Every structure is written in structure tokens, then in C-alpha cells.
Amino acid sequence: MLELFQVIGVGLAILLPLANPITAVALLLGLSQGMTTKQINHEALMAAIYVFIIMIVAFYGGQLVMNTLGISIPGLRIAGGLIVTFIGFQMLFPTKEIGFDITKSTVAELQTQNKDSIAFIPLAMPGTAGPGTIAMIISSASTIQTQATFSPIILKIAPIFIFLTISILLWLCLRSANTIMKWIGKGGVEAISRLMGFLLVCMGVQFVINGVLELIATHS
């Protein structure tokens, strides 16, 4: 049981900065204008379900897609690292207000569409389970079985709890969007986004380094 909690803790530490549920709160507030509380709660629930499904599919089916397309693990790590680093730099040094530039530019368009569409796009993808998150999950899935420190059964079931926890956190944040924004304010959202951006830059650079080292090792 202790091993399970350790793996879940590591997984959350890796994925939460990428998923960043707090920033999704600002996105929802901009896209939910004119919606009732019941509709907002429904969108929050569906977005959380979509995120869970996307992460599960990426973890358990990502390797098959890579094999089909002939994508190597080092290639995925380098590409994923570059994506994560780019996202991190955008969050660390934003050219516009974090989160709010997205909402302002998309509210007018999305309000003319079916409100059900905002749960999957853009709240779930790319708002939460974006390319950086998916790349990280697929790369982790391809290397997790080599971690002899933990038992194989733990490594197989822990991702389910990790993705479920992230989805629940996202659901809670989205349901409490108005309260969260009143509590931490726009400045709080920007501060959290910048902190997570710095973590993403560090993770992305390390991701690229690992991919380059593995690429050199496989060709030496």
C-alpha cells in the first residue's frame, strides 16, 4: 500500500503542473457566460470524465500508436520535452494575461455553439490534457515497467488512481470556479501559472536530456 501511495505521489507531482486545473478555472469562467449553475456543473463533470478517458487511452494505448507509426522512445521524449518546455516558457513569460487572453478570444465564437462542446474542447483538450500531458503519459508508460523499485502490479494500477485523482481535482476546481477566482484573484491564477511554468521548463529540459542520452546509448 505504501508503494502505491509513493507511485501516485510521484505521478501527481509530474502531471499536475501540466494539467494545471487552476488555469482551467479561468477558461471555464470565460466560456460559461449565460450558462446556468446546473449547466456549468454538468460541463465540469463531463470535462473531468473526458480528461480521465484521454489519459487512460494515452497510457494504455499510446505505445501501440507509437509502434504503428514507427516513433521511437527517444524521439517521443525529445519531442515531448520540447512541447513541455515551450508550454512552460509561455506560462513563465506570458505575452498576454494568463488564461484570460484565451477566454476573451474564444467566448464570442463558442457562445454561438452548443454548450456541450466546451467540455471536451477546449476544457478537456487541450485545456487540461494537452499535447505535453499526453506526451508525458506515453513516455512514462513506455518506461515505467523498467522501474524495478516497485512491483509490476503497482505500476499497472497506480496510473488509474493518478488519472482519477487529477480528474476529480479538475472537477472540484471547475465546480468551484467562481469561489476560487474570488479567493485567489486574477493575480493568484497568474502566480500559480508562472510557478507551474517554471516547473514545466525544468521537466521539459530534463525530458530532452533523457531522450538525447538514450538516443546516444542506442547508437553507440
Residue, then its C-alpha position, 0 to 999 in steps of 0.5 A: m500500500l505504501e508503494l502505491f501511495q509513493v507511485i501516485g505521489v510521484g505521478l501527481a507531482i509530474l502531471l499536475p503542473l501540466a494539467n494545471p486545473i487552476t488555469a482551467v478555472a479561468l477558461l471555464l469562467g470565460l466560456s460559461q457566460g449565460m450558462t446556468t449553475k446546473q449547466i456549468n456543473h454538468e460541463a465540469l463533470m463531463a470535462a473531468i470524465y473526458v480528461f480521465i478517458i484521454m489519459i487512460v487511452a494515452f497510457y494504455g494505448g499510446q505505445l501501440v500508436m507509437n509502434t504503428l507509426g514507427i516513433s521511437i522512445p527517444g524521439l517521443r521524449i525529445a519531442g515531448g520535452l520540447i512541447v513541455t518546455f515551450i508550454g512552460f516558457q509561455m506560462l513563465f513569460p506570458t505575452k498576454e494575461i494568463g488564461f484570460d487572453i484565451t477566454k476573451s478570444t474564444v467566448a464570442e465564437l463558442q457562445t454561438q455553439n452548443k454548450d456541450s462542446i466546451a467540455f471536451i474542447p477546449l476544457a478537456m483538450p487541450g485545456t487540461a490534457g494537452p499535447g505535453t500531458i499526453a506526451m508525458i503519459i506515453s513516455s512514462a508508460s513506455t518506461i515505467q515497467t523498467q522501474a524495478t523499485f516497485s512491483p509490476i502490479i503497482l505500476k499497472i494500477a497506480p496510473i488509474f488512481i493518478f488519472l482519477t485523482i487529477s480528474i476529480l481535482l479538475w472537477l472540484c476546481l471547475r465546480s468551484a470556479n467562481t469561489i476560487m477566482k474570488w479567493i485567489g484573484k486574477g493575480g493568484v491564477e497568474a502566480i500559480s501559472r508562472l510557478m507551474g511554468f517554471l516547473l514545466v521548463c525544468m521537466g521539459v529540459q530534463f525530458v530532452i536530456n533523457g531522450v538525447l542520452e538514450l538516443i546516444a546509448t542506442h547508437s553507440 
